Amino acid sequence: VIDIRALHPQLGYFTFDPGFMATGSCESSITYIDGDEGVLLHRGYKIADLAEQSDFLEVCYLLLNGELPNAGQKQEFDHAITYHTMVHEQMQFFLRGFRRDAHPMAVMCGLVGAMSAFYHDSTDIHDPQQRMIAAHRLIAKMPTLAAMAYKYSVGQPTVYPSNDLSYAQNFLRMLFAVPCETWKDNPVLSRAMDRILILHADHEQNASTSTVRLSGSSGANPFACIAAGIASLWGPAHGGANEAVLTMLQQIGHKNNIPEFVKRAKDKNDSFRLMGFGHRVYKNYDPRAKVMQDTCREVLGTLGIKDPLLDLAMELERIALEDEYFVDRKLYPNVDFYSGIILRAMGFPTSMFTVLFAVARTVGWISQWKEMIEDPAQKIGRPRQLYTGPVERPFVPLAKRG
Ligand code: ACO
């Protein structure tokens, strides 16, 4: 706590908390995490139950509306989402302005930000109906935009959405059009995709969600706020970790090399960290990582793939969890540790991993944004700082500077 009475007698004190280690920024009834016990609840429902018994669109409805839908509400919601899956055709031209080798997350920042220009008829944040349409548009269009970014990067034409498929099946079809019947007929794969989406749907006030809330607190356009969230998610300490895990496992290459990498991760003079390990809130096993590990086994089994990276990941987890350094700091595998292996088996290029996370997290971002806008006590977010620069001094004209 910093006493700023001398500078600002009217203000008194503010807390100095870099990284917001101990700062609650809002009230929220969407997601509950008990990091010590490894508990994650959405609107009171356990993440493992949702992953096992629900589907992604049902979880979207839950996050947005606070309750699970009944059969009629579910049908209506599915219709509302499929109604919005197409994107404005002009966005194809916008897409074509990007280099083909651009990172798909860079393209997603641009495409989603551009939605604020293409869909300005649903951006009156004070109109509840428009807020809901903006939410539906985002949930519906994210897979279409993600698939457009991917197809563009591999030089293939866009595949338009198929509204008779489930959310996960449609997404897989738009990405991998050729084996569409395989996806459709293979419940394990489409179920795995649905589960990955559910596991990433929301996670309370993480960096990207806080970014969305902070951007939105000024009354900014909701699509632009989600683009800001995508930019924040991209970093390797956040959603970019799933890509970084795979790169790390490939670098390790063989079980025999694990001790060397574990040693590096413990060395404070080395910036290397075990990617997919540790979490700001979980000081226990991330409940999503367990479901992800089971899903990983199912997918590899179904596809008949024996991926040495899975064995490597499991061995790395075993060694790290027996190591005093990781035990003392309560560093456990997080949701990103196994997701990359599943996505790789399904045919996703590494650069698309974080895009997939963004598709899933969009519902969390927009639900949190909506909750914030609907809070009568909502204020613009405006953190303070501790100024460490020079005191006031006279301006020196250029000719007199040494
Ligand atoms: N490997 C090695 N050491 C680690 C790791 C790791 N992955 N994570 C944390 N530590 C160590 C730190 O060096 C620090 O040690 P010290 O106390 O001796 O200085 C201690 O554990 C605490 O770490 P902090 O960085 O202070 O923890 P913080 O809460 O700030 O960071 C984070 C959390 C960013 C997730 C961190 O654990 C990390 O970088 N993990 C790897 C990246 C990753 O997997 N990110 C995905 C997070 S989940 C998500 O966003 C979906």
Boltz pocket constraint, residues with backbone or C-beta under 6 A from the ligand:
constraints:
  - pocket:
      binder: B
      contacts: [[A, 19], [A, 236], [A, 237], [A, 238], [A, 239], [A, 241], [A, 265], [A, 266], [A, 272], [A, 273], [A, 274], [A, 275], [A, 276], [A, 277], [A, 278], [A, 279], [A, 280], [A, 281], [A, 329], [A, 331], [A, 334], [A, 335], [A, 336]]
      max_distance: 6.0
